[in-house]
Amino acid sequence: MSSVQTTGKPDEIRSRCPLGEREHQLPVSACTPVRVSQLLPSDSPRVHAVNLEHVRALAQSEAPLPPIIVHGRTNRVIDGMHRLQAAKLNGADEIEAVIFDGDDEDAFILAVESNIEHGLPLSLAERSTAAERIIRARPDWSDRAVALSTGVSAKTVSAIRSRIARDIPTATRRIGMDGRVRPVDSTSGRRAAAELLAADPSLSLRKVAKESGVSPSTVRDVRERLDRGDNPVPPTYRVAPKPDPAEPPAQNDDKGPPSNPADVAHSLSNLRSDPAVRFNECGRMLLRLLDPQFITADAHERLLDAVPPYWAGDLAGIARAYASAWNHFANALEDMEPTQDS
């Protein structure tokens, strides 16, 4: 009975995310020989699970290979499909493995982490797809925690989360990379941190973070904003107070935002004729973005009829992403608007 030569200590197998700034131990067994005939294909983040050229290169290598990782509950290979195929190519009956004891989603997360750390790299599309699956399975993980596990940026994770927001539970608190649970909306925490820093500027970031319930990086941002004389809460975090249901809705005056296509067209015409906007590059870019973006009510039906039903969900997500971006831009503009006293 032949087996492949491997090297590596199973107790060095760790997960990077999200429980702690240091890697944490995973529930794995000691290294043990496993019959290759008993192993099943992995639940892989790869589009193409096996690259034959890479398998042949491993089969020809004389260097000892690390043990593969096998999911104990399913016998599926978590990490090491190429090593397994190389062993089969060399006629081995057994291969050294460590057995992972965890649920299916933890096994998938470990597979992603293992594949971005060594071996044949995952493509950006594969890592993004893996990030979406992890968000669906662990909606309480922070964007940075998912990013660390998948090798994409936190901004990419945030965009994916926004796109699938309707399909996942709304989490009011998330687990960060340090294992701490923090609120998604850090407005109150930022204000608490600002009060602590104003009372005692010598306080450490970690002490303020612990007392205010936000991350040290958020406290650093609050401190920098206070040093510049800015509001500790960024404009995109600020929301208008909810109206009192007992009060009648406020009426728009002539200076309010345009509420119909004619008003929009009139405002755009005035904007285009303003030299301060027309004669600078960013102003012209803004006009180009605004020109085709307004959809009139009578155009809605024609546009809806042109969309195949199987694209409806994806296009709705795209439209909401555009709407969210413009809404953030509008909030920033309102923060710039001069007050009556200025």
C-alpha positions as CSV (number, residue, x, y, z in Angstrom):
1,M,0.0,0.0,0.0
2,S,1.6,3.3,-1.1
3,S,1.1,6.7,0.3
4,V,2.4,10.2,-0.4
5,Q,5.0,11.9,1.7
6,T,3.7,15.1,3.4
7,T,5.0,17.6,5.8
8,G,3.4,20.1,8.1
9,K,2.0,20.3,11.6
10,P,-1.8,20.1,11.9
11,D,-1.8,22.3,15.0
12,E,-0.5,25.1,12.8
13,I,-3.7,25.2,10.8
14,R,-5.6,28.3,11.8
15,S,-8.4,30.6,10.8
16,R,-7.7,34.2,10.2
17,C,-11.1,35.6,10.8
18,P,-13.0,37.0,12.6
19,L,-12.2,36.0,16.1
20,G,-9.3,38.1,17.2
21,E,-6.4,40.1,15.8
22,R,-4.3,37.0,16.2
23,E,-5.2,33.8,14.3
24,H,-7.2,31.3,16.3
25,Q,-6.9,27.6,16.5
26,L,-9.3,25.4,14.4
27,P,-10.8,22.1,15.6
28,V,-8.6,19.7,13.6
29,S,-7.3,16.3,14.4
30,A,-3.7,15.0,14.3
31,C,-2.3,14.1,10.9
32,T,-3.6,10.7,9.9
33,P,-3.5,8.6,6.7
34,V,-6.8,8.5,4.8
35,R,-7.6,6.2,1.9
36,V,-8.0,8.3,-1.3
37,S,-11.0,6.2,-2.4
38,Q,-13.0,7.4,0.6
39,L,-12.5,11.1,-0.2
40,L,-15.1,13.2,-2.0
41,P,-14.6,16.4,-4.1
42,S,-14.5,19.6,-2.2
43,D,-17.2,22.3,-1.9
44,S,-14.7,24.5,-3.7
45,P,-14.8,28.3,-4.2
46,R,-13.1,27.6,-7.6
47,V,-15.1,27.7,-10.8
48,H,-12.9,24.9,-12.1
49,A,-12.1,22.7,-9.1
50,V,-9.0,21.1,-10.6
51,N,-6.2,22.5,-12.9
52,L,-4.6,19.4,-14.6
53,E,-1.4,21.2,-15.3
54,H,-1.0,22.0,-11.6
55,V,-1.8,18.4,-10.7
56,R,0.9,17.1,-13.0
57,A,3.4,19.6,-11.5
58,L,2.6,18.4,-8.0
59,A,2.8,14.7,-9.0
60,Q,6.3,15.3,-10.5
61,S,7.5,17.2,-7.4
62,E,9.9,15.4,-5.1
63,A,9.4,17.8,-2.2
64,P,7.1,16.7,0.6
65,L,3.6,18.3,0.4
66,P,1.5,19.6,3.3
67,P,-1.3,17.3,4.5
68,I,-4.7,17.9,3.0
69,I,-7.7,19.0,5.1
70,V,-10.8,16.9,5.1
71,H,-14.2,17.7,6.5
72,G,-14.9,14.9,9.0
73,R,-18.7,15.0,8.7
74,T,-18.8,14.6,4.9
75,N,-15.3,13.3,3.9
76,R,-15.1,16.2,1.5
77,V,-11.7,17.7,0.8
78,I,-11.6,21.3,2.2
79,D,-8.1,22.0,1.1
80,G,-5.8,19.9,-1.1
81,M,-7.8,18.7,-4.2
82,H,-4.7,19.2,-6.4
83,R,-2.6,17.2,-3.9
84,L,-5.2,14.5,-3.8
85,Q,-5.4,14.2,-7.6
86,A,-1.6,14.2,-7.7
87,A,-1.6,11.3,-5.2
88,K,-4.0,9.4,-7.4
89,L,-1.9,10.2,-10.5
90,N,1.1,8.6,-8.7
91,G,-1.0,5.5,-7.8
92,A,-1.1,6.3,-4.0
93,D,-3.7,4.5,-2.0
94,E,-3.5,6.8,1.0
95,I,-2.7,10.4,1.7
96,E,-1.9,12.3,4.9
97,A,-4.8,14.4,6.1
98,V,-6.0,16.4,9.1
99,I,-9.7,16.1,9.9
100,F,-11.7,19.3,10.4
101,D,-14.7,19.1,12.8
102,G,-17.1,22.0,12.0
103,D,-20.2,22.8,10.1
104,D,-20.5,23.0,6.3
105,E,-20.2,26.8,6.2
106,D,-17.1,26.9,8.5
107,A,-15.6,24.2,6.2
108,F,-16.3,26.4,3.2
109,I,-14.8,29.5,4.9
110,L,-11.7,27.5,5.8
111,A,-11.4,26.3,2.1
112,V,-11.5,29.9,0.9
113,E,-8.9,31.1,3.5
114,S,-6.6,28.1,2.6
115,N,-6.9,28.8,-1.1
116,I,-6.0,32.5,-0.8
117,E,-3.0,31.8,1.4
118,H,-1.2,29.1,-0.7
119,G,-1.4,26.9,-3.8
120,L,-3.1,28.0,-7.0
121,P,-4.6,31.5,-6.4
122,L,-8.3,32.2,-6.6
123,S,-9.4,34.7,-9.2
124,L,-11.1,37.9,-8.2
125,A,-14.4,36.6,-9.5
126,E,-14.0,33.4,-7.4
127,R,-13.1,35.4,-4.3
128,S,-16.1,37.8,-4.8
129,T,-18.4,34.9,-5.2
130,A,-17.0,33.4,-2.0
131,A,-17.5,36.7,-0.2
132,E,-21.2,36.7,-1.2
133,R,-21.7,33.2,0.1
134,I,-20.0,34.1,3.4
135,I,-22.1,37.2,3.8
136,R,-25.3,35.1,3.3
137,A,-24.1,32.5,5.8
138,R,-22.6,35.0,8.3
139,P,-24.5,38.3,7.9
140,D,-23.3,39.4,11.4
141,W,-19.6,39.4,10.2
142,S,-18.2,42.9,9.5
143,D,-17.1,43.9,6.0
144,R,-13.5,43.8,7.1
145,A,-13.9,40.3,8.6
146,V,-15.3,38.9,5.4
147,A,-12.6,40.8,3.4
148,L,-9.8,39.2,5.5
149,S,-11.2,35.7,4.9
150,T,-11.7,36.1,1.1
151,G,-8.8,38.4,0.0
152,V,-11.0,41.1,-1.4
153,S,-11.3,44.7,-0.2
154,A,-13.8,45.8,2.5
155,K,-15.3,48.1,-0.1
156,T,-16.0,45.2,-2.4
157,V,-17.7,43.3,0.5
158,S,-19.8,46.4,1.3
159,A,-20.9,46.6,-2.3
160,I,-21.8,42.9,-2.4
161,R,-23.7,43.3,0.9
162,S,-25.7,46.2,-0.5
163,R,-26.5,44.3,-3.6
164,I,-28.0,41.3,-1.7
165,A,-29.4,43.3,1.2
166,R,-33.0,42.2,0.5
167,D,-32.0,38.5,0.7
168,I,-30.2,38.5,4.1
169,P,-31.3,39.3,7.6
170,T,-30.7,42.9,8.7
171,A,-28.0,42.9,11.4
172,T,-27.9,45.8,13.9
173,R,-24.6,44.6,15.3
174,R,-21.6,42.9,13.6
175,I,-18.6,40.9,14.7
176,G,-15.3,42.6,13.9
177,M,-11.9,41.2,13.2
178,D,-11.0,41.5,16.9
179,G,-14.0,39.4,17.8
180,R,-15.9,42.3,19.4
181,V,-19.6,42.9,18.6
182,R,-20.3,46.5,17.6
183,P,-23.4,48.3,16.2
184,V,-23.7,48.7,12.5
185,D,-24.6,52.4,13.0
186,S,-21.7,53.9,14.9
187,T,-23.3,57.4,15.2
188,S,-23.9,57.2,19.0
189,G,-20.6,55.5,19.6
190,R,-18.8,58.2,17.6
191,R,-20.5,60.9,19.7
192,A,-19.6,59.1,22.9
193,A,-16.0,58.8,21.8
194,A,-15.9,62.5,20.9
195,E,-17.1,63.4,24.4
196,L,-14.5,61.2,26.0
197,L,-11.7,62.7,23.9
198,A,-12.9,66.2,24.6
199,A,-12.9,65.5,28.3
200,D,-9.5,63.9,28.3
201,P,-7.4,64.1,25.0
202,S,-4.7,61.8,26.5
203,L,-6.9,58.7,26.6
204,S,-5.7,55.9,24.5
205,L,-7.6,54.7,21.4
206,R,-8.3,51.3,22.9
207,K,-9.6,52.8,26.2
208,V,-12.0,55.1,24.3
209,A,-13.0,52.3,22.0
210,K,-13.9,50.0,24.9
211,E,-15.9,52.7,26.7
212,S,-17.7,54.0,23.6
213,G,-18.4,50.6,21.9
214,V,-16.7,51.4,18.6
215,S,-13.4,50.1,17.1
216,P,-10.0,51.8,17.7
217,S,-9.9,52.8,14.0
218,T,-13.2,54.6,14.4
219,V,-11.9,56.4,17.5
220,R,-8.8,57.4,15.5
221,D,-11.1,58.8,12.8
222,V,-13.1,60.7,15.4
223,R,-9.9,62.2,16.9
224,E,-8.7,63.3,13.5
225,R,-12.0,64.9,12.8
226,L,-12.0,66.7,16.1
227,D,-8.5,67.9,15.4
228,R,-9.6,69.4,12.1
229,G,-12.7,70.9,13.7
230,D,-15.0,68.6,11.8
231,N,-18.2,66.8,13.0
232,P,-17.2,63.5,14.5
233,V,-20.0,61.8,12.6
234,P,-19.4,61.7,8.8
235,P,-22.1,63.3,6.6
236,T,-23.2,59.9,5.2
237,Y,-23.9,58.7,8.7
238,R,-26.2,61.6,9.6
239,V,-29.9,61.1,9.1
240,A,-32.7,63.5,9.5
241,P,-34.9,63.0,12.6
242,K,-38.0,61.0,11.9
243,P,-41.1,63.3,11.7
244,D,-43.5,63.4,14.6
245,P,-46.6,61.5,13.3
246,A,-48.8,63.9,15.3
247,E,-47.4,66.8,13.2
248,P,-48.7,67.5,9.6
249,P,-46.1,67.1,6.9
250,A,-44.1,70.2,6.1
251,Q,-45.0,71.9,2.8
252,N,-42.4,72.6,0.2
253,D,-41.7,76.2,-0.5
254,D,-40.5,77.7,-3.8
255,K,-36.9,77.2,-2.7
256,G,-37.4,73.4,-2.1
257,P,-36.0,70.7,-4.3
258,P,-37.7,70.2,-7.7
259,S,-40.5,67.7,-7.5
260,N,-41.5,67.2,-11.1
261,P,-39.8,66.8,-14.5
262,A,-40.4,70.5,-15.5
263,D,-38.7,71.7,-12.3
264,V,-35.8,69.3,-12.8
265,A,-35.4,70.5,-16.4
266,H,-35.5,74.1,-15.3
267,S,-32.9,73.6,-12.6
268,L,-30.6,71.6,-15.0
269,S,-30.9,74.4,-17.5
270,N,-29.8,77.0,-14.9
271,L,-27.0,74.7,-13.8
272,R,-25.6,74.3,-17.3
273,S,-25.6,78.0,-17.9
274,D,-23.5,78.7,-14.7
275,P,-19.9,79.4,-15.8
276,A,-18.6,78.2,-12.4
277,V,-19.9,74.7,-13.4
278,R,-19.4,74.7,-17.2
279,F,-15.8,75.9,-17.2
280,N,-14.2,73.3,-15.0
281,E,-13.6,69.6,-15.7
282,C,-15.4,68.2,-12.7
283,G,-18.4,70.5,-13.3
284,R,-18.7,69.2,-16.9
285,M,-18.4,65.6,-15.7
286,L,-21.3,66.3,-13.2
287,L,-23.5,67.7,-16.0
288,R,-22.8,64.7,-18.2
289,L,-23.8,62.4,-15.3
290,L,-27.0,64.4,-14.6
291,D,-28.2,64.7,-18.3
292,P,-29.4,61.1,-18.9
293,Q,-30.3,60.1,-15.4
294,F,-33.8,61.5,-14.8
295,I,-36.5,59.0,-15.7
296,T,-39.9,60.6,-16.2
297,A,-43.1,58.8,-15.1
298,D,-44.2,58.1,-18.7
299,A,-40.8,56.6,-19.5
300,H,-41.1,54.1,-16.6
301,E,-43.6,51.8,-18.4
302,R,-41.6,51.8,-21.6
303,L,-38.4,50.9,-19.8
304,L,-40.1,48.2,-17.7
305,D,-41.5,46.6,-20.8
306,A,-38.0,46.5,-22.3
307,V,-36.5,44.5,-19.3
308,P,-36.6,40.7,-19.6
309,P,-38.2,39.2,-16.4
310,Y,-35.1,37.2,-15.6
311,W,-33.0,40.5,-15.4
312,A,-35.5,42.2,-13.1
313,G,-33.9,41.3,-9.8
314,D,-30.3,42.2,-10.9
315,L,-31.4,45.5,-12.5
316,A,-33.3,46.4,-9.4
317,G,-30.1,46.0,-7.4
318,I,-28.2,48.1,-9.9
319,A,-30.8,50.8,-9.8
320,R,-30.8,50.8,-6.0
321,A,-27.0,51.1,-5.9
322,Y,-27.1,54.1,-8.2
323,A,-29.9,55.6,-6.1
324,S,-27.9,55.1,-2.9
325,A,-24.8,56.7,-4.5
326,W,-26.8,59.8,-5.5
327,N,-28.5,59.9,-2.1
328,H,-25.1,60.1,-0.4
329,F,-24.1,62.8,-2.8
330,A,-27.3,64.7,-2.0
331,N,-26.7,64.4,1.7
332,A,-23.2,65.8,1.2
333,L,-24.6,68.7,-0.8
334,E,-27.1,69.6,1.9
335,D,-24.3,69.7,4.4
336,M,-22.6,72.3,2.1
337,E,-25.7,74.4,1.7
338,P,-25.3,77.9,3.4
339,T,-27.5,78.6,6.3
340,Q,-29.8,81.7,6.5
341,D,-27.3,83.5,8.8
342,S,-24.3,83.0,6.5
